[in-house]
Amino acid sequence: MTVPAGRETGTSRRAALAKARISRRPSRLGQRAGAAAGPDYPVAGDAGFPGLLKRTWQRALAAPGGDEAVDILLTLDGHVPADVQLRALPAAEETALRVLYGRTWREPEPQDAAMSRPAGPDPDTVAFSGEIGLNTSGRVLLRVPSQPPLSGREDLVGGVLRVPWSARQLECYRAESARDAAREAEAVADGRRWLENAGPAGRAGMLALLTEAARRTAPFALYSGERQYTNFRDRNTLTGKTLWPGHPDCALSALERVPVDLWSDSDVLMVVCLTLLVRSAGFGRIEEANGTQLTPGHVAHLLERTRRGYEGVPGGTPVPPAASQRVADLAALAEAIGRRRREITGRVQLYREIHGPLMHKVERIAGPPGEEVRRIEAELCARLREGLPGATGDTLAALADSIAAAPGRLAEPHGAFATGLESLVHTTVVAATRAFGADFAMSRGMRSLTALVAALRAEDWSTIADWDLPDFFCCVVPAPHARRYFGDSAAELADRAWAMSARMQYNSWHFLVGNLPKTPEVVARDYFVPPTIPDIAHHSDQHHHGHVAAKVRYSIRSPQDVEVLGRTFQGFADLRLLRCEGRPFGEAELLAAHRASGFLARATGLAAALVAGGADIAVRAFDSQWHWDTIAG
């Protein structure tokens, strides 16, 4: 077995442990890890999400009226769509916000046509004093009749805003609450019937599938009433980083041997709704419900929005709307959407738009590439032709063809790099930093394609599952001006770049085995389902801890498949672009970035084919020393 690049043979355990204790931070190379008196770059305690919530609350307090304050809270001061927060509200609070402020995510029903929003009370005619607040998860809270004051809650960001109700508003709330309660009760009863009809084997299959989804999916937090279902950090209620499969505290595991009639209403809706979401697009669809309520009405809204989007793609089999919001009809719609998604994937570019503060994702369908895409691609091609031997062509596809015409260069030294593949990765990342006006660009991959090919030939899945972060690489290139975000310090810029590189190595490690047969060694290993479509993220510096430290506000991620020895590895290579401030990335930039990452992926596939034919290709650059030398040296 060929040892991956970075692994040394014959190294004693003592020597290996001693090496592991040496810091890999570029500015501390050669020093013992953990020896510093404190963090080199301390981050304020309220940096990121806590600070955003405090600022949002202060802005709401200063708003001139209740309507303005509500809009500030719903959007977290313009950082997320109000639609997400509206769909996070439990039924009673959703009704109250609709009655008091006319805010709703629902399409008007026939009986709403003649209704107008009741006027607020005069100071002397207040019938009920309600409250509105914001909690530390970023959710808007409302006190409605029959509920205790919010002021006693420990999760409030600040205080509360008083909301006076008129008698007319109370009467309207009472009537609409009754209607909403009846709708919710029927949805729960219908969900129980559907689960009962599935039988023990069907329910067991659903629970097993959803447990795997919770294990293999990025963090999510969903709600059923006031109950939260999440695989995120220390408050897990589903299998995730802190609850193993079968843990008695996992809401899914707790249902395995319990009759459906003993399930709580929340658990019924959770299992039904997650199953519908997964049937429509796999595990990734769950993240499109992130931060919202799990009810058939909410799922119907998401599925119908998706159906309408898919119907805009010409050709194929049309998908009719669901006949009703009954679970059986929604299940049929979900399965039809899943088939339609597979049908259109090769004809249009799907991507996701991510709203970082609430981890909420929205699937989009990109339009046809326009002039901006062609402009960026032309600039990339010009830079690549300058930096890569034998590269010709005015498009990235043509450039890739020129590389494929003489692939042997990928295994030969070029410039300062041991292989042409290393040089191609670096040249592409440098070109992307400039062409996209990014503060950072990066690309990741496997260090030793030789080791991977050997393991695949031997079907040695346990060895692949045992590889660690040093067996992967990520080339990070900051723009020259990026040091201004870090005290104009080249040393700190190098450290931040290396932190990004190490995190991307983790991502490669985390995705790789998701492409392997599900042997016991693979199943036992921690991994996420590999990504298959690109995404744009907004305001990641308001939640993701690594992005807070690196001041990454906007980003593009473009994962790509690579074929190695006849096996397709999803998410094997990618291109990422980051901005610390300024304007968000747009759809045209995403489409151009996806073409660039496709160029990188094709070159990686060509290199893998060379290895299959006997070449030895290993990427030895892009370690911490390399990042220090190229950024601060």
Buried (B, 14 or more C-beta within 10 A) or exposed (E): EBBBBBBEEEEEEEEEEEEEEEBBBBBBBEEEEEEEEEEEEEEEEEBBBBBBBBBBBEBBEEBEEBEEBBBBBBBBBEBBBBBBBBBBBBBBBBBBBBBBBEBBBEEEEEEEEEBEBBEBBEEEEBBBEBBBBBBEBBBBBBBBBEBEEBEEBEEBBBEBBEBBBBEBBBBBBEBBBEEBEEBBEEBBEBBBBBBBEBEEEBBBEBBEBBBBBBBBBBBBBBBBBEBBBBBBEEEBBBBBEEBEBEBEEBBBBBBEEEEBEEBBBBBBBBBBBBBBBBBBBBBBBBBBBBBBBBBBBBBBBBBBEBBEBBBEBEEEEEBEEBEEBBBBBBBBBBBBBBEBBEBBEEEBBBBBBBBBBBBBBBBBBBEEBEEBBBEBBBBBBEBBBEBBEEBBBEBBEEBBBBBBEEBEBBBBEBEEBBBBBBBBBBBBBBBBBBBBBBBBBBBBBBBBBBBBBBBBEEEBBBBBBEBEBBBBBBBBBBBEEBBBBBEEBBBBBBBBBBBBBBBBBBBBBBBBBBBBEEBEBBBEBEBBBBBBBBBBBBBBBBBBEBBBBBBBBBBBBBBBBBBBBEEEBBBBBBBBBBBBEEEBBEBBBBBBBBBBBBBBBBBBBBBBBBBBEEBBBBBBBBBBBBBBBBBBE
